[in-house]
Amino acid sequence: MSTPVSTQVIAGPATPAPLLGWAVADTWVVARRHLLRLVRRPDELLGTLLIPVMAVLMFGFVFGDALGSSMAAPGEEYREFLLPGVFTLTMAFGIGTTTIAVAGDVRGGVLDRMRSLPMSPVAFLAGRALADVITAVAELALLISLGLLFGWQWHSGLGAVLAAVCLLLGLRLAFSWIGIVLGLLVSSAEAAMKYFALAFPLAMVADTVVPTSLMPGWLSVPAAWNPLSATVIASRDLFGNPAGPATSWVADHALLMAVAWPVAIAAACLPLALGRLRRLAR
């Protein structure tokens, strides 16, 4: 009597397409977790928006006339100059939220639980970045609405406005990756809150509140090469808002640098974050 031969289907190596699909699905699961947490805690989003709203009120109405006089611009014209800077400041200050959230997930054991699941190792990082960008869309929508109430407006077509919004979101994505790296490095969420103070010099030594041409000579060079300056100048141009005189190579090529800076920052931070993630797994 012959023994029947058993047939087995041996799975071959996974092809790139399914692997990419799994990575995208895992990324969305992680991003959805962060977004649902934000919906359940709306005070976190409101707290993030307090800084730019206060910046509009303080610099636009309290100090606006004095700053506008130094620029030979009346208060309303200065507010049109200011609002793109405030939009950019909001994108930059999001680095604090990202750093604190990632540090809390790492120290709270969330990263260990995710690592025990059959999921893409990049999803923990990319999901956080995706959630930040989606949140930034809501932040920009609210800030643009407030800006319109305060007298700001754009003077260009819808395509240029959408391009400016994309530049702002690109900067937020780049700063999200910086926040991810810092969150993986700091010892706790409390330590991340203290390091957040370092974002203020970066945000102010830029073409955000006043043009770099009014800064001392020794300060205008680092301010011009600040990634925020390129985004602010390019977005002002796309919105059709008034801008300071172009006194540097960066200002003359603001649109190019507004794209190049976020790409370079994200490309540098991604391998750093993956390397740190592997070291935490040991």
C-alpha positions, 0 to 999 in steps of 0.5 A, a space after each residue: 500500500 502506497 503512502 500518500 504524499 502530503 502536499 504543503 504550501 510553503 510561503 515564500 518571502 514577502 514581496 515588497 508590495 504587501 510589506 509596504 501595505 502592512 507598513 502603511 496600515 500599521 502607520 495609520 493604526 498608530 496615528 489613529 491612536 494619537 488622534 483619538 487620544 487628542 479627541 478625548 483630551 481637547 485641552 491639549 490642542 487648545 493649550 497648543 493653540 494658546 501660544 500663537 493666539 497670544 502671539 497675535 494679540 500681543 505682537 499684533 495689537 499690543 506691540 504692533 504699532 511700535 513694531 510697525 512704525 520701525 518697519 514703516 508699516 501701519 498696524 493693519 499692514 504689520 498684522 498682514 506681515 505678522 500672521 504668516 510668521 505666527 503660522 510658522 511659529 505654530 508649526 515650530 512649537 509643535 516640536 514640544 508636543 511631539 517630544 513630550 508625547 514620544 517620551 511619555 510613550 517610551 517611558 510609559 511602556 507603550 513602545 514596549 507593547 507595540 514592539 511585541 506586536 507583529 508590526 512595522 518598526 517604522 510605524 511607531 515613528 511614522 504614525 506619530 509624524 502623520 498624527 502631527 501633520 493631521 493635527 497641524 491641518 486643524 491648527 492652521 484652519 483655526 489660525 487662518 480663521 482667527 487671522 481673517 477675523 483680525 483683519 489678515 487676508 491673502 491677496 493671491 489665488 487659491 493655488 498659491 494659498 494651498 502651496 503656502 499651507 503645504 510649505 507650513 505642513 512640510 515644516 511641521 513634518 520636519 519638526 515632528 521628526 526632530 521631536 521624535 528624535 528628542 523624545 527617544 533621547 530624553 529621560 522623561 516627559 518632564 525633561 522634555 518640557 524643560 528642553 522645550 524652552 530651547 525652541 523659543 530662541 529658534 522661533 524668534 531669531 528668524 523672520 517671524 515677528 520682525 524682518 532679519 534686516 532690522 536685527 544686528 549684523 551678527 544676528 541677521 546671518 543665523 536668522 536668515 539661515 534659520 529654517 523658519 525664515 525660509 518658510 515664513 518668507 516663502 509663505 508671505 510671498 505666496 499669500 501676497 502679504 508684505 515682507 521685509 527687504 531681501 538681504 540674503 541669498 536665502 531670502 532671494 531663494 526662499 521657496 527653494 529653501 522652504 522645500 529643501 530645509 524640511 526634506 534635509 531635516 527629515 532625511 537626517 532625523 529618520 535614520 537617527 530615530 531608527 537607530 535610537 529605536 533599535 538601541 532601546 530594544 536591546 
